[in-house]
Amino acid sequence: MTGPTTNAEIRERYERGLQLVDGARKHVTTDAPGNGADTVVDEDADVHVVTADGTNTVDLSGAAEEGGVVTVVHNGGASTPTLAFTDGDFLGTGPSNITTQGATATVANIDGTSSGWVVVGTGGA
């Protein structure tokens, strides 16, 4: 999603309490959390690439904006690298753990809450 460009769009985002600058489209963030630590998705990330260490839980709460879409990418790692999702973050069930380098999970937020995520798609390496 691109940032607002007109006064009306800026005012509408401000009144809804949303970020006024939402980052460039295709904003890619990277993370290499320590063994067992959470990996936090940035609020304006479109793609979140993780080099995992052990099992790292994906924290989507900071990116919870209605209409936001994030693709989480497994970038390999150490200690049987796994990216895990918390079902409580999802309406229904979250994606399965991602255990293969290059695998992805794309999720969308439908209501602006930290528990309003749905799985849009998954992909293999």
All heavy atoms as an XYZ file, in Angstrom:
871
protein
N       0.842     -1.175      0.000
C       0.000      0.000      0.000
C       0.882      1.231      0.000
O       1.833      1.324      0.761
C      -0.870     -0.029      1.250
C      -1.797      1.128      1.365
S      -2.996      0.811      2.671
C      -2.494      2.070      3.808
N       0.605      2.189     -0.859
C       1.375      3.418     -0.901
C       0.817      4.396      0.122
O      -0.304      4.257      0.595
C       1.340      4.054     -2.302
O      -0.011      4.321     -2.638
C       1.965      3.130     -3.318
N       1.615      5.385      0.454
C       1.171      6.385      1.412
C       0.116      7.296      0.829
O      -0.118      7.311     -0.380
N      -0.562      8.058      1.662
C      -1.606      8.959      1.179
C      -1.008     10.066      0.324
O       0.103     10.507      0.544
C      -2.203      9.514      2.463
C      -1.133      9.359      3.486
C      -0.345      8.142      3.093
N      -1.783     10.505     -0.685
C      -1.264     11.525     -1.595
C      -2.119     12.781     -1.656
O      -1.665     13.792     -2.160
C      -1.127     10.960     -3.018
O      -2.410     10.488     -3.438
C      -0.124      9.820     -3.065
N      -3.331     12.739     -1.166
C      -4.174     13.931     -1.195
C      -4.524     14.344      0.225
O      -4.418     13.566      1.163
C      -5.493     13.680     -1.958
O      -6.289     12.751     -1.211
C      -5.247     13.140     -3.355
N      -4.949     15.592      0.368
C      -5.344     16.065      1.692
C      -6.458     15.208      2.283
O      -6.462     14.923      3.476
C      -5.793     17.528      1.622
C      -4.628     18.475      1.423
O      -3.480     18.114      1.668
N      -4.915     19.686      0.977
N      -7.410     14.805      1.454
C      -8.529     13.981      1.942
C      -8.026     12.635      2.452
O      -8.470     12.157      3.500
C      -9.563     13.789      0.834
N      -7.080     12.012      1.723
C      -6.537     10.728      2.160
C      -5.765     10.879      3.455
O      -5.862     10.045      4.360
C      -5.619     10.147      1.084
C      -6.338      9.661     -0.148
C      -5.380      9.281     -1.248
O      -4.318      9.929     -1.378
O      -5.690      8.346     -1.995
N      -4.970     11.940      3.557
C      -4.187     12.185      4.773
C      -5.126     12.419      5.955
O      -4.945     11.837      7.029
C      -3.228     13.373      4.572
C      -2.140     12.987      3.570
C      -2.621     13.821      5.901
C      -1.301     14.135      3.081
N      -6.145     13.248      5.770
C      -7.106     13.516      6.846
C      -7.826     12.236      7.277
O      -7.973     11.960      8.464
C      -8.118     14.565      6.415
C      -9.114     14.887      7.506
C     -10.133     15.929      7.049
N     -11.026     16.223      8.118
C     -10.906     17.245      8.952
N      -9.912     18.087      8.807
N     -11.766     17.422      9.920
N      -8.256     11.430      6.301
C      -8.965     10.191      6.601
C      -8.075      9.242      7.414
O      -8.501      8.658      8.395
C      -9.421      9.522      5.299
C     -10.353      8.348      5.485
C      -9.619      7.022      5.504
O      -8.501      6.942      4.971
O     -10.172      6.066      6.062
N      -6.808      9.106      7.036
C      -5.877      8.248      7.787
C      -5.653      8.810      9.185
O      -5.622      8.056     10.153
C      -4.562      8.090      7.038
C      -4.685      7.227      5.799
C      -3.348      6.976      5.145
N      -2.469      6.159      5.960
C      -2.535      4.835      6.053
N      -3.441      4.179      5.372
N      -1.707      4.174      6.819
N      -5.485     10.112      9.315
C      -5.277     10.739     10.616
C      -6.473     10.498     11.534
O      -6.324     10.115     12.688
C      -5.024     12.242     10.441
C      -4.951     12.980     11.754
C      -3.798     12.934     12.519
C      -6.033     13.702     12.228
C      -3.725     13.591     13.731
C      -5.975     14.360     13.433
C      -4.819     14.306     14.191
O      -4.755     14.952     15.394
N      -7.670     10.694     11.006
C      -8.872     10.525     11.822
C      -9.087      9.075     12.232
O      -9.685      8.811     13.267
C     -10.089     11.073     11.075
C     -10.074     12.587     11.007
C     -11.190     13.183     10.168
O     -11.893     12.429      9.463
O     -11.341     14.419     10.217
N      -8.596      8.139     11.449
C      -8.697      6.720     11.804
C      -7.550      6.274     12.706
O      -7.504      5.130     13.145
C      -8.724      5.866     10.544
C     -10.034      6.001      9.777
C     -10.097      5.172      8.516
N      -9.708      3.795      8.721
C      -9.180      3.019      7.782
N      -8.973      3.500      6.569
N      -8.865      1.773      8.032
N      -6.587      7.167     12.960
C      -5.464      6.834     13.828
C      -4.396      5.995     13.152
O      -3.621      5.319     13.812
N      -4.321      6.040     11.819
C      -3.349      5.255     11.073
C      -2.098      6.074     10.776
O      -2.097      7.295     10.878
C      -3.972      4.764      9.757
C      -5.242      3.935      9.902
C      -5.817      3.616      8.522
C      -4.965      2.672     10.678
N      -1.039      5.374     10.380
C       0.201      6.041     10.001
C      -0.049      6.982      8.831
O      -0.794      6.660      7.917
C       1.247      5.003      9.577
C       1.715      4.107     10.675
C       2.630      4.834     11.624
O       3.391      5.711     11.224
N       2.573      4.481     12.872
N       0.577      8.148      8.860
C       0.436      9.088      7.748
C       1.379      8.737      6.605
O       1.083      8.983      5.449
C       0.682     10.518      8.218
C      -0.318     11.023      9.261
C       0.014     12.446      9.649
C      -1.737     10.913      8.762
N       2.504      8.136      6.913
C       3.434      7.681      5.898
C       3.535      6.172      6.069
O       4.012      5.692      7.073
C       4.823      8.333      6.076
C       5.788      7.826      5.043
C       4.698      9.829      5.985
N       3.063      5.435      5.082
C       2.986      3.991      5.219
C       4.113      3.272      4.494
O       4.025      2.089      4.243
C       1.629      3.507      4.704
C       1.278      2.144      5.259
O       1.823      1.769      6.301
O       0.498      1.459      4.620
N       5.184      3.962      4.162
C       6.313      3.309      3.514
C       6.058      3.061      2.041
O       4.944      3.105      1.560
N       7.123      2.798      1.348
C       7.028      2.538     -0.086
C       6.468      1.143     -0.335
O       6.656      0.229      0.449
C       8.414      2.662     -0.708
N       5.783      1.004     -1.438
C       5.265     -0.306     -1.840
C       6.434     -1.260     -1.991
O       7.503     -0.884     -2.419
C       4.517     -0.158     -3.162
C       3.761     -1.396     -3.550
C       2.547     -0.977     -4.373
N       1.697     -2.070     -4.696
C       0.849     -2.665     -3.851
N       0.793     -2.280     -2.614
N       0.075     -3.646     -4.248
N       6.216     -2.483     -1.620
C       7.251     -3.529     -1.668
C       8.358     -3.256     -0.666
O       9.511     -3.625     -0.880
C       7.825     -3.692     -3.080
C       6.790     -3.983     -4.128
C       6.190     -5.342     -3.954
C       5.202     -5.622     -5.086
N       4.313     -6.692     -4.841
N       8.015     -2.630      0.455
C       8.989     -2.371      1.516
C       9.410     -3.705      2.135
O       8.589     -4.427      2.692
C       8.385     -1.448      2.581
C       9.305     -1.146      3.715
N      10.307     -0.231      3.610
C       9.380     -1.666      4.962
C      10.965     -0.186      4.758
N      10.415     -1.050      5.589
N      10.680     -4.045      2.014
C      11.199     -5.318      2.501
C      12.007     -5.079      3.774
O      12.878     -4.210      3.812
C      12.093     -5.991      1.437
C      12.682     -7.280      1.973
C      11.304     -6.238      0.161
N      11.690     -5.848      4.816
C      12.471     -5.810      6.048
C      13.119     -7.172      6.241
O      12.638     -8.176      5.729
C      11.597     -5.489      7.277
O      10.573     -6.478      7.413
C      10.962     -4.116      7.153
N      14.228     -7.187      6.961
C      14.916     -8.440      7.251
C      15.140     -8.551      8.747
O      15.217     -7.545      9.449
C      16.274     -8.521      6.533
O      17.095     -7.426      6.956
C      16.113     -8.475      5.024
N      15.229     -9.789      9.234
C      15.465    -10.024     10.654
C      16.223    -11.331     10.815
O      16.033    -12.265     10.032
C      14.130    -10.086     11.408
C      14.295    -10.019     12.918
O      15.374     -9.604     13.398
O      13.343    -10.378     13.632
N      17.065    -11.376     11.817
C      17.796    -12.592     12.179
C      17.735    -12.712     13.701
O      18.722    -12.446     14.396
C      19.229    -12.528     11.674
N      16.570    -13.100     14.233
C      16.423    -13.175     15.691
C      17.269    -14.285     16.292
O      17.622    -15.253     15.607
C      14.928    -13.465     15.871
C      14.533    -14.162     14.617
C      15.383    -13.547     13.536
N      17.591    -14.151     17.568
C      18.325    -15.189     18.278
C      17.477    -16.437     18.453
O      16.269    -16.436     18.194
N      18.105    -17.499     18.895
C      17.435    -18.786     19.063
C      16.214    -18.646     19.963
O      16.312    -18.237     21.115
C      18.417    -19.798     19.648
C      17.891    -21.212     19.594
O      16.692    -21.444     19.623
N      18.800    -22.161     19.511
N      15.042    -18.949     19.409
C      13.800    -18.931     20.175
C      13.154    -17.572     20.338
O      12.068    -17.470     20.900
N      13.776    -16.499     19.849
C      13.211    -15.152     20.006
C      12.133    -14.905     18.948
O      12.130    -15.518     17.890
C      14.309    -14.098     19.878
N      11.208    -13.985     19.265
C      10.193    -13.585     18.287
C      10.832    -12.764     17.179
O      11.846    -12.095     17.395
C       9.105    -12.722     18.942
C       8.175    -13.515     19.846
O       8.317    -14.755     19.917
O       7.312    -12.904     20.474
N      10.244    -12.803     16.006
C      10.623    -11.914     14.916
C       9.452    -10.963     14.701
O       8.326    -11.390     14.469
C      10.989    -12.677     13.621
O      11.302    -11.726     12.602
C       9.909    -13.622     13.149
N       9.712     -9.678     14.856
C       8.661     -8.663     14.836
C       8.562     -8.047     13.445
O       9.544     -7.528     12.913
C       8.939     -7.571     15.887
C       7.859     -6.507     15.856
C       9.048     -8.203     17.278
N       7.354     -8.096     12.872
C       7.106     -7.520     11.548
C       6.892     -6.018     11.708
O       6.043     -5.582     12.487
C       5.875     -8.179     10.883
C       5.595     -7.544      9.533
C       6.085     -9.683     10.746
N       7.661     -5.211     10.971
C       7.540     -3.753     11.019
C       6.177     -3.301     10.525
O       5.570     -3.943      9.665
C       8.615     -3.083     10.154
C      10.007     -3.211     10.728
O      10.158     -3.606     11.904
O      10.964     -2.914      9.985
N       5.740     -2.134     11.023
C       4.409     -1.633     10.688
C       4.217     -1.331      9.210
O       3.098     -1.371      8.712
C       4.076     -0.403     11.519
C       4.974      0.783     11.249
C       4.732      1.922     12.213
O       3.671      1.962     12.843
O       5.622      2.775     12.334
N       5.272     -1.037      8.470
C       5.097     -0.722      7.051
C       5.721     -1.769      6.136
O       5.924     -1.535      4.953
C       5.622      0.673      6.725
C       7.114      0.818      6.973
O       7.717     -0.092      7.577
O       7.691      1.836      6.559
N       5.984     -2.971      6.675
C       6.591     -4.032      5.872
C       5.559     -4.662      4.939
O       4.434     -4.932      5.332
C       7.186     -5.098      6.771
N       5.967     -4.866      3.698
C       5.177     -5.631      2.746
C       5.730     -7.055      2.657
O       4.999     -8.000      2.420
C       5.212     -4.992      1.355
C       4.550     -3.627      1.355
O       3.406     -3.521      1.817
O       5.195     -2.663      0.908
N       7.052     -7.166      2.824
C       7.730     -8.456      2.824
C       8.659     -8.475      4.036
O       9.403     -7.520      4.275
C       8.550     -8.663      1.521
C       9.311     -9.984      1.563
C       7.648     -8.592      0.298
N       8.614     -9.567      4.811
C       9.439     -9.719      6.016
C      10.259    -10.994      5.845
O       9.714    -12.092      5.852
C       8.534     -9.795      7.249
C       9.263     -9.841      8.549
N       9.918     -8.750      9.071
C       9.431    -10.844      9.444
C      10.461     -9.078     10.234
N      10.175    -10.350     10.482
N      11.581    -10.837      5.647
C      12.478    -11.955      5.389
C      13.199    -12.305      6.690
O      13.824    -11.448      7.308
C      13.506    -11.591      4.295
C      14.445    -12.756      4.026
C      12.793    -11.154      3.015
N      13.114    -13.587      7.091
C      13.673    -14.005      8.377
C      14.712    -15.105      8.189
O      14.441    -16.132      7.562
C      12.560    -14.530      9.313
C      13.140    -14.892     10.671
C      11.449    -13.502      9.461
N      15.899    -14.878      8.751
C      16.894    -15.928      8.883
C      16.700    -16.478     10.292
O      17.059    -15.839     11.282
C      18.321    -15.375      8.689
O      18.398    -14.767      7.395
C      19.351    -16.481      8.810
N      16.077    -17.649     10.362
C      15.625    -18.203     11.639
C      16.757    -18.884     12.403
O      17.745    -19.312     11.834
C      14.489    -19.185     11.395
N      16.561    -18.993     13.713
C      17.476    -19.713     14.592
C      16.607    -20.470     15.589
O      15.978    -19.870     16.457
C      18.398    -18.725     15.306
C      19.493    -19.422     16.108
O      19.503    -20.672     16.166
O      20.330    -18.726     16.688
N      16.540    -21.779     15.434
C      15.618    -22.551     16.256
C      14.206    -22.242     15.792
O      13.949    -22.083     14.601
N      13.269    -22.138     16.733
C      11.895    -21.781     16.376
C      11.657    -20.333     16.751
O      11.770    -19.966     17.916
C      10.872    -22.690     17.092
O      11.085    -24.030     16.652
C       9.448    -22.270     16.770
N      11.354    -19.513     15.770
C      11.064    -18.099     15.976
C       9.597    -17.854     15.651
O       9.131    -18.197     14.570
C      11.950    -17.218     15.093
C      13.420    -17.442     15.339
O      14.108    -17.982     14.500
N      13.911    -17.061     16.502
N       8.873    -17.239     16.592
C       7.461    -16.934     16.382
C       7.337    -15.585     15.699
O       7.989    -14.618     16.087
C       6.704    -16.921     17.726
O       6.829    -18.207     18.327
C       5.236    -16.597     17.527
N       6.496    -15.523     14.671
C       6.276    -14.297     13.907
C       5.281    -13.421     14.671
O       4.155    -13.829     14.930
C       5.751    -14.618     12.495
C       5.470    -13.337     11.724
C       6.736    -15.505     11.748
N       5.710    -12.214     15.062
C       4.868    -11.255     15.788
C       4.319    -10.243     14.789
O       5.040     -9.384     14.299
C       5.687    -10.557     16.868
C       4.905     -9.545     17.681
O       3.744     -9.224     17.315
O       5.447     -9.051     18.675
N       3.025    -10.352     14.495
C       2.384     -9.491     13.501
C       1.708     -8.267     14.107
O       1.170     -7.428     13.381
C       1.319    -10.300     12.741
C       1.843    -11.442     11.879
C       0.715    -12.408     11.539
C       2.489    -10.891     10.634
N       1.719     -8.127     15.432
C       0.921     -7.088     16.098
C       1.283     -5.676     15.659
O       0.405     -4.823     15.527
C       1.012     -7.224     17.618
O       2.350     -7.096     18.052
N       2.549     -5.398     15.412
C       2.956     -4.055     15.015
C       2.519     -3.681     13.611
O       2.475     -2.512     13.253
N       2.184     -4.677     12.793
C       1.788     -4.430     11.414
C       0.282     -4.496     11.221
O      -0.208     -4.458     10.098
C       2.464     -5.454     10.501
N      -0.464     -4.586     12.326
C      -1.924     -4.762     12.237
C      -2.606     -3.470     11.793
O      -2.874     -2.582     12.581
C      -2.481     -5.219     13.580
N      -2.845     -3.377     10.510
C      -3.585     -2.263      9.932
C      -4.583     -2.853      8.946
O      -4.223     -3.708      8.127
C      -2.651     -1.298      9.211
C      -3.387     -0.142      8.586
C      -2.472      0.843      7.879
O      -1.281      0.921      8.200
O      -2.971      1.544      6.980
N      -5.811     -2.424      9.027
C      -6.843     -2.957      8.141
C      -6.404     -2.848      6.690
O      -5.981     -1.790      6.231
C      -8.151     -2.196      8.348
C      -9.300     -2.741      7.537
C     -10.611     -2.039      7.835
O     -10.675     -1.242      8.794
O     -11.562     -2.287      7.090
N      -6.459     -3.951      5.993
C      -6.054     -3.991      4.587
C      -4.581     -4.278      4.376
O      -4.147     -4.473      3.249
N      -3.796     -4.313      5.461
C      -2.371     -4.586      5.331
C      -2.117     -6.024      4.910
O      -2.785     -6.946      5.365
N      -1.153     -6.212      4.024
C      -0.775     -7.542      3.559
C       0.730     -7.691      3.742
O       1.500     -6.811      3.358
C      -1.138     -7.748      2.069
C      -0.664     -9.108      1.569
C      -2.632     -7.588      1.860
N       1.148     -8.813      4.335
C       2.563     -9.068      4.579
C       2.902    -10.469      4.107
O       2.167    -11.418      4.390
C       2.903     -8.949      6.087
C       4.359     -9.292      6.340
C       2.584     -7.579      6.620
N       4.014    -10.603      3.398
C       4.538    -11.908      3.025
C       5.758    -12.192      3.890
O       6.702    -11.405      3.906
C       4.924    -11.962      1.538
O       3.747    -11.730      0.758
C       5.508    -13.319      1.169
N       5.715    -13.293      4.632
C       6.826    -13.712      5.485
C       7.615    -14.757      4.711
O       7.045    -15.720      4.202
C       6.311    -14.290      6.823
C       7.466    -14.759      7.681
C       5.475    -13.249      7.567
N       8.950    -14.552      4.625
C       9.816    -15.428      3.831
C      10.848    -16.083      4.746
O      11.532    -15.400      5.513
C      10.556    -14.622      2.732
C      11.447    -15.537      1.905
C       9.561    -13.884      1.850
N      10.968    -17.420      4.646
C      11.971    -18.173      5.404
C      13.280    -18.093      4.626
O      13.352    -18.501      3.471
C      11.505    -19.624      5.531
C      12.317    -20.459      6.470
N      13.669    -20.620      6.358
C      11.930    -21.202      7.541
C      14.097    -21.419      7.324
N      13.043    -21.787      8.052
N      14.321    -17.576      5.275
C      15.602    -17.373      4.608
C      16.675    -18.310      5.161
O      17.843    -17.961      5.220
C      16.039    -15.906      4.757
C      17.176    -15.547      3.822
O      17.222    -16.014      2.695
N      18.099    -14.728      4.292
N      16.278    -19.507      5.587
C      17.252    -20.458      6.131
C      17.617    -20.111      7.557
O      16.917    -19.361      8.221
N      18.704    -20.679      8.043
C      19.147    -20.402      9.394
C      19.774    -21.604     10.048
O      20.189    -22.550      9.378
N      19.822    -21.585     11.374
C      20.510    -22.614     12.149
C      19.560    -23.300     13.123
O      18.449    -22.836     13.357
C      21.664    -21.966     12.922
N      20.004    -24.390     13.700
C      19.286    -25.094     14.775
C      17.881    -25.507     14.357
O      16.904    -25.198     15.021
C      19.224    -24.233     16.034
O      20.496    -23.813     16.434
N      17.764    -26.209     13.225
C      16.473    -26.621     12.679
C      15.556    -25.405     12.583
O      14.566    -25.290     13.302
C      15.825    -27.740     13.513
O      16.804    -28.731     13.795
C      14.672    -28.377     12.774
N      15.871    -24.455     11.707
C      15.149    -23.183     11.653
C      13.673    -23.345     11.294
O      13.328    -24.008     10.318
C      15.887    -22.391     10.576
C      16.539    -23.435      9.728
C      16.864    -24.571     10.642
N      12.825    -22.736     12.128
C      11.373    -22.818     11.959
C      10.757    -21.467     12.241
O      11.110    -20.814     13.220
C      10.771    -23.854     12.931
O      11.373    -25.113     12.673
C       9.270    -23.959     12.777
N       9.820    -21.043     11.384
C       9.019    -19.858     11.654
C       7.636    -20.337     12.060
O       6.993    -21.095     11.338
C       8.924    -18.963     10.421
C      10.243    -18.381      9.920
C      10.008    -17.530      8.681
C      10.903    -17.561     11.003
N       7.179    -19.887     13.235
C       5.893    -20.322     13.770
C       4.932    -19.141     13.827
O       5.350    -17.992     13.991
C       6.078    -20.909     15.164
N       3.644    -19.435     13.711
C       2.599    -18.421     13.793
C       1.682    -18.769     14.960
O       1.457    -19.936     15.253
C       1.797    -18.357     12.494
C       2.608    -17.901     11.312
C       3.350    -18.796     10.574
C       2.633    -16.561     10.951
C       4.106    -18.385      9.495
C       3.384    -16.132      9.870
C       4.126    -17.044      9.141
N       1.140    -17.750     15.622
C       0.225    -17.950     16.737
C      -1.201    -17.923     16.213
O      -1.633    -16.920     15.631
C       0.419    -16.832     17.788
O       1.791    -16.832     18.189
C      -0.480    -17.042     18.983
N      -1.944    -19.023     16.412
C      -3.320    -19.088     15.909
C      -4.187    -17.967     16.471
O      -5.127    -17.529     15.819
C      -3.951    -20.447     16.224
C      -3.503    -21.533     15.257
O      -3.009    -21.191     14.162
O      -3.647    -22.713     15.600
N      -3.874    -17.464     17.663
C      -4.644    -16.371     18.253
C      -4.573    -15.079     17.459
O      -5.397    -14.188     17.637
N      -3.590    -14.962     16.560
C      -3.458    -13.780     15.711
C      -4.403    -13.840     14.507
O      -4.538    -12.872     13.780
C      -2.029    -13.640     15.183
C      -1.024    -13.295     16.269
O      -1.447    -12.905     17.374
O       0.186    -13.433     16.008
N      -5.031    -14.993     14.307
C      -5.785    -15.226     13.070
C      -7.257    -15.467     13.333
O      -7.646    -16.001     14.365
C      -5.203    -16.429     12.320
C      -3.836    -16.164     11.769
C      -2.713    -16.357     12.545
C      -3.677    -15.676     10.482
C      -1.450    -16.079     12.049
C      -2.425    -15.396      9.978
C      -1.313    -15.597     10.764
N      -8.067    -15.077     12.364
C      -9.465    -15.473     12.343
C      -9.445    -16.878     11.757
O      -9.177    -17.057     10.577
C     -10.291    -14.523     11.468
C     -10.310    -13.070     11.938
C     -10.943    -12.186     10.889
C     -11.029    -12.951     13.258
N      -9.651    -17.856     12.581
C      -9.464    -19.239     12.154
C      -8.059    -19.672     12.520
O      -7.522    -19.280     13.552
N      -7.445    -20.440     11.660
C      -6.121    -21.000     11.931
C      -5.069    -20.286     11.096
O      -5.292    -19.985      9.930
C      -6.116    -22.506     11.591
O      -7.158    -23.131     12.326
C      -4.806    -23.149     11.951
N      -3.922    -20.035     11.715
C      -2.809    -19.429     11.004
C      -2.119    -20.430     10.097
O      -2.464    -21.617     10.090
N      -1.124    -19.974      9.348
C      -0.400    -20.894      8.470
C       0.400    -21.902      9.292
O       0.721    -21.653     10.449
C       0.521    -19.974      7.661
C       0.603    -18.713      8.431
C      -0.640    -18.613      9.259
N       0.705    -23.028      8.682
C       1.552    -24.019      9.336
C       2.934    -23.433      9.544
O       3.311    -22.454      8.900
C       1.667    -25.269      8.455
O       0.411    -25.846      8.244
N       3.697    -24.062     10.454
C       5.072    -23.634     10.639
C       5.816    -23.715      9.309
O       5.570    -24.620      8.505
C       5.779    -24.517     11.660
C       5.292    -24.269     13.068
O       4.548    -23.325     13.330
N       5.712    -25.117     13.978
N       6.703    -22.765      9.081
C       7.508    -22.751      7.864
C       8.882    -23.298      8.235
O       9.561    -22.737      9.096
C       7.640    -21.320      7.294
C       6.265    -20.736      6.981
C       8.509    -21.336      6.052
C       6.321    -19.294      6.520
N       9.279    -24.383      7.595
C      10.534    -25.041      7.964
C      11.548    -25.121      6.835
O      12.652    -25.586      7.043
C      10.246    -26.476      8.467
O       9.583    -27.193      7.421
C       9.376    -26.460      9.718
N      11.198    -24.660      5.650
C      12.065    -24.798      4.482
C      12.503    -23.433      3.969
O      11.672    -22.538      3.781
C      11.317    -25.529      3.352
O      10.812    -26.756      3.856
C      12.230    -25.794      2.174
N      13.798    -23.294      3.730
C      14.312    -22.051      3.165
C      13.618    -21.764      1.843
O      13.457    -22.636      1.005
C      15.818    -22.133      2.959
C      16.419    -20.850      2.424
C      17.931    -20.899      2.362
O      18.563    -21.856      2.763
N      18.519    -19.831      1.849
N      13.145    -20.523      1.671
C      12.465    -20.101      0.459
C      10.954    -20.205      0.547
O      10.252    -19.652     -0.293
N      10.433    -20.897      1.563
C       8.980    -21.015      1.716
C       8.407    -19.686      2.213
O       9.095    -18.903      2.869
C       8.641    -22.135      2.683
N       7.129    -19.433      1.894
C       6.499    -18.162      2.240
C       5.095    -18.370      2.808
O       4.469    -19.399      2.589
C       6.358    -17.254      0.999
O       5.477    -17.880      0.068
C       7.701    -16.977      0.353
N       4.644    -17.353      3.525
C       3.242    -17.276      3.960
C       2.817    -15.821      3.777
O       3.479    -14.904      4.279
C       3.084    -17.687      5.408
N       1.726    -15.605      3.056
C       1.195    -14.262      2.860
C      -0.081    -14.140      3.681
O      -0.976    -14.980      3.570
C       0.918    -13.988      1.373
O       2.145    -14.135      0.651
C       0.380    -12.578      1.166
N      -0.131    -13.102      4.508
C      -1.264    -12.893      5.406
C      -1.801    -11.478      5.224
O      -1.062    -10.571      4.852
C      -0.863    -13.152      6.878
C      -0.435    -14.594      7.077
C       0.247    -12.215      7.331
N      -3.099    -11.316      5.477
C      -3.741    -10.009      5.339
C      -4.520     -9.706      6.605
O      -5.078    -10.606      7.240
C      -4.676     -9.999      4.142
N      -4.570     -8.428      6.967
C      -5.335     -8.012      8.137
C      -6.649     -7.407      7.660
O      -6.662     -6.476      6.872
C      -4.552     -6.991      8.963
C      -5.212     -6.731     10.283
O      -6.237     -6.068     10.348
N      -4.631     -7.261     11.341
N      -7.762     -7.950      8.154
C      -9.063     -7.518      7.648
C      -9.784     -6.517      8.540
O     -10.778     -5.935      8.115
C      -9.987     -8.717      7.372
C     -10.301     -9.475      8.649
C      -9.377     -9.634      6.332
C     -11.447    -10.429      8.507
N      -9.294     -6.315      9.782
C     -10.039     -5.420     10.668
C      -9.184     -4.465     11.492
O      -9.697     -3.744     12.334
C     -10.961     -6.226     11.586
C     -10.199     -7.132     12.544
O      -8.952     -7.090     12.571
O     -10.873     -7.882     13.269
N      -7.880     -4.443     11.272
C      -7.017     -3.501     11.980
C      -6.641     -3.926     13.389
O      -5.997     -3.175     14.106
N      -7.020     -5.145     13.801
C      -6.668     -5.619     15.143
C      -5.540     -6.636     15.052
O      -5.287     -7.217     13.998
C      -7.875     -6.272     15.850
O      -8.202     -7.488     15.168
C      -9.063     -5.341     15.888
N      -4.880     -6.869     16.179
C      -3.777     -7.831     16.192
C      -4.260     -9.265     16.014
O      -3.470    -10.158     15.737
C      -2.977     -7.700     17.483
O      -3.800     -7.950     18.599
N      -5.560     -9.503     16.145
C      -6.095    -10.858     15.947
C      -6.936    -10.943     14.673
O      -7.698    -11.890     14.500
C      -6.929    -11.285     17.154
O      -8.016    -10.390     17.323
N      -6.782     -9.986     13.774
C      -7.585     -9.933     12.562
C      -6.895    -10.382     11.298
O      -7.207     -9.921     10.206
N      -5.928    -11.280     11.419
C      -5.184    -11.744     10.258
C      -5.836    -12.979      9.630
O      -6.428    -13.804     10.327
C      -3.744    -12.080     10.656
C      -2.975    -10.887     11.104
C      -2.836    -10.425     12.375
C      -2.265     -9.971     10.276
N      -2.078     -9.273     12.389
C      -1.716     -8.980     11.110
C      -2.051     -9.890      8.903
C      -0.963     -7.929     10.614
C      -1.284     -8.835      8.412
C      -0.742     -7.871      9.264
N      -5.732    -13.091      8.326
C      -6.177    -14.278      7.589
C      -5.048    -14.698      6.645
O      -4.242    -13.868      6.220
C      -7.472    -14.035      6.780
C      -8.648    -13.742      7.693
C      -7.302    -12.919      5.775
N      -5.004    -15.978      6.336
C      -3.997    -16.496      5.412
C      -4.486    -16.266      3.990
O      -5.585    -16.669      3.633
C      -3.752    -17.996      5.655
C      -2.707    -18.520      4.680
C      -3.325    -18.252      7.096
N      -3.658    -15.584      3.204
C      -3.991    -15.304      1.814
C      -3.378    -16.392      0.920
O      -3.974    -16.800     -0.060
C      -3.484    -13.908      1.392
C      -3.723    -13.658     -0.074
C      -4.134    -12.846      2.237
N      -2.185    -16.847      1.274
C      -1.537    -17.869      0.474
C      -0.251    -18.335      1.108
O       0.311    -17.685      1.988
N       0.220    -19.489      0.670
C       1.517    -20.022      1.098
C       2.247    -20.509     -0.137
O       1.633    -20.791     -1.173
C       1.356    -21.191      2.093
O       0.581    -22.221      1.484
C       0.679    -20.730      3.383
N       3.557    -20.598     -0.022
C       4.343    -21.048     -1.164
C       5.546    -21.836     -0.713
O       6.075    -21.622      0.369
N       5.990    -22.744     -1.552
C       7.167    -23.551     -1.269
C       8.397    -22.937     -1.886
O       8.334    -21.966     -2.623
N       9.517    -23.561     -1.556
C      10.796    -23.071     -2.063
C      10.928    -23.329     -3.541
O      10.355    -24.220     -4.088
C      11.933    -23.743     -1.316
